[in-house]
Amino acid sequence: MTQLIGLYSYWVVIVLMMAGLYIMIARYNLVKKVIGLGLFQTSIFYLYITMGKVEGGTAPILVEGKELVYSNPLPHVLILTAIVVGVATSAVALALIVRIHETYGSIEEDEIKDIEAMEPDA
Amino acid sequence: MTEQLPALQILITMLAAPVCVLVRHAKVSWAIAFGANVFAFWVAWQLLLQVQDTGAIRYALGGWAAPTGIEYYIDTVNAAIVMLVAGISSVVLLYAYSSVSKAIPKAKHYLFYAAWLLCVTGLMGIVITGDAFNVFVFLEVSSLATYMLISFGDDRRALTASFRYLILGSVGASFILIGIGFLYAATGTLNMIDLAERIPDSQSQRAVLVAFSFITIGVLIKAAVFPLHAWLPNAYTYAPVAVTAFLAGTATKVSLYVLLRFFFSVFGEDYSFGQLFLNGILLPAAIGGFLLMSLVAVFQTDLRRMLAYSSVAQIGYIVAGFSMASQAGLAAGIVHIVNHALIKASLFMAVGCIIYRVGHAHIPSLDNLFKRMPFTCVAFMLSGAGLIGIPLTVGFVSKFTLIGAAMDEGWWLLAALILISSLLAVIYIGRVVEIMLFRQSREGGQASTGMAEAPLSMLIPMYALVIVALYFGIYGSETLGVANEAALQLLGGFK
């Protein structure tokens, strides 16, 4: 029981991850798919940050003459990179959706599939 | 200067990309991109020579030594693959000049070449780095550039193909990120050499197992291994043909290299294949890939889509070689990475020549094309023969070593299935050749318009690859020698 509550942070990760994955699979709207992808990626950021947490730890700054307990800063740095990558991915995805909307007049996957089915083979 | 080569490998193409965006000029940005790629090829060649001479290179980026900083680790395996990536990219860029100027509006050319440079940078970075997190970063650099390159296609379906690849590719990359996170949690390091040392003694073997599963699935998506290949056929069909030729020769091959690196160097052969029985997953995927996808390729009406399915099938052969986890099997897989890259890039270049003149790649309407475009058709047939595996072509070298390796293992059924799938390749290539050569054109068909070859600037790079492939087909021992050395190094782990 203590494990269940003590590791609640990981449960949040699992719920967010599965929600994101479900949205990507179950929704036809392309913007919603991007939202699902964002949720999925955010859950990974959360996983890394949780991993680096040390109980009672503070920011990793040296203080003279004091032994400090500090959280592992490396996952934070890694996740900064991953956040930038995530933002870039969302930007490219949204740009593509704008172009898809311009050429197809729809951002619903099932409608786009119907339009594509009418086009000749290529 | 020579000790800084590993950094130069990445930096030149990376810095050339923003320069292309700043000059905003179609021809100049092409020249910059081409120059940077040729330079990268030269660097890779020097690195391969150096590695063969002195053994593996460990390069501390920015002077920060391994546990703190990012390390580049270069041995025969990745030096050869970097050289392949830079080489294919240079040749296809030369070809792209004419092909792209017809397919893409001129105002967008500089962006196209900038994206191309970033894509090459990412691909070479994935291969050359010795840091697990760095693999993810470069993977995303190359993937984002790839989504952009695919969406340059003139058919509007290129946009949906690119979007689908973006969703699947991002999920794959995120899986790799999760896996790397678990590895870090289990071992406290991101450096591949340290990871390989600490994984066997890690206190949390369950975290290692989870990491292994996530990384495997993530990379299999990026490598388009059957049945995780859903993004590939549309992306290859609707992207500009020059991009398809480039991606078919490099992108999936780089992902396969990541697979090799993690299975054999980081986790180790004992763990991946001994404890986890990985070939129970890889072998069915490989067999399903090369049998089913070859069969699907037979029924395609678009030449690009047919070759795309054939690509998934060929990836199946490579994975089949890996799944043996023996030196001969690995060498067969590695040699086929190189050989298939050469074959498929030149085949897609031939398709690009056809599209340049005819305007489409609809197989039934290519009747009597040989009269009109003899050089393109000959190149297509030579590379097609390589795809089938006719003796004296590179495909024969790969299949011969692969079947030999399967027999060494006593996997007779696999050897038989490879032969059956080669027969399917005879059908789908032969069908196209039959239409090109012998089918009488209907009235007003191709023959009546007289000869109209693609421009020399497209034919020369295409023939360059065809001739390199022929050379390696006849002197197969050269590539096989490097592949054998690479396989030995992979099985031996990090030194």
Interface residues (C-beta under 8 A of the other chain):
Chain A: L21 M24 L30 K33 L37 F40 Q41 I44 L47 Y48 M51 L74 P75 L78 T81 A82 V85 A88 T89 V92 A93 L96 I97 R99 I100 T103 Y104 I112 E116 E119 D121 A122
Chain B: F133 F136 V137 E140 L144 Y147 M148 S151 D155 R156 R157 L159 T160 S162 F163 L166 I167 S170 V171 S174 L177 I178 G181 Y184 A185 T237 Y238 T301 D302 H360 A361 H362
